Amino acid sequence: MTAVPDDSLLDDLPRLGEADPEGLLRAGAMAGAQVRATAEASLEAGIDRLGGLRPRAVVLMTRPGLGPAVSRLLAELLLPACPVPLVITDVVPPWVGALDVVIAHTDDPGDVQLAEDVDRAGRRGAGVVLTGPAEGPVAAAAAGNGVLITPRLPIRPGFGFPTAFTSGLLALKTLDLLRFDANALADELDREAERDHPQHESFVNPAKTLALRLAEHAPLLWGLDHVATAVGRHAVQVLGTHTDLVCDVVGFPQANSRSALFRSAVRATSERDIFADPDNFDGPAALPPRVVLLAVRARPGDPVRRQAHETLPAADVIDPAEEISADEPTRAAVLALRFELAALYLGLAAGTTGGSGRYAPATA
């Protein structure tokens, strides 16, 4: 059974503080600081050594945790104009050599597979950019064979998306494959964290508003572009970390091909169901879907967006381009941070994360 959130907790600061004794919201709000610290650490680690190199291929690693979402987001930001092949993989390919660059992130210092892969790639002369803990087999494998970027700030496991994302962006920028401004990214994440601050009530707090919209629903996070869909994968990760909601993430065109689910989404966003009685049911029912359309790339006249609005007129839409003037990497990071803080608010309200203790797995 899905935990029922206590909505009143979100705007009750003393109770919210009691539910978050570990400071999870504070950790999530440190995204901008993570970006700045990572930019400084990357320079000290020697990321400039990649300058002037045009790689034969860029290998983006998807080790468990944040790796899959970060790697896919980096790839989508590069595509479709990337001049070199991109490989997204859980294991370094056997052909990796001196002309290739491997980019990886891990929270697990003892990831044996990654340690072996980093060691092999380094011995073959490949460029390696690794973000992770300073100690352990993985760090030892990267020592002397790659650029090891270790967090300068204490980062809780699972909260390092800004660090992993910034590290990848800096590597791609140094390779002259992508442009972005680390300072602008950090500043915008600070502004988003301020908008989502616990002191701001739900009706003016974008993260709290999103949390309340997702509560007691099955979120359908459907991207209107490939970058937004990649951010949706991170949203599913943080929602699964802090809440017990089961989510779907896919691009809108693919969602359109899932006939039964799509019909359910259309019914959920149709005005003809506005007077439906949620208490009128004969037995246990699945959580109603909540369609959230995600956008990062601004495409005037985009037929995908037009079809989505026509088919799902009452769906929620989150498009950072309508709120801020920033480049694509920054808009993607803002969207990711909003979902992370929304997941934390929802998890704290439901007792599925933090220290409220209102909800715990059943015991025998």
Helices and strands as residue ranges (DSSP letters): G 7-11, H 13-19, H 24-28, H 31-45, G 47-50, E 57-61, H 67-78, E 86-89, E 100-105, H 112-123, E 127-131, H 137-142, E 147-149, H 161-174, H 182-195, G 202-204, H 206-214, E 218-223, H 226-242, E 248-251, H 252-256, H 259-268, G 271-273, E 289-294, H 303-311, E 316-318, G 320-322, H 328-350
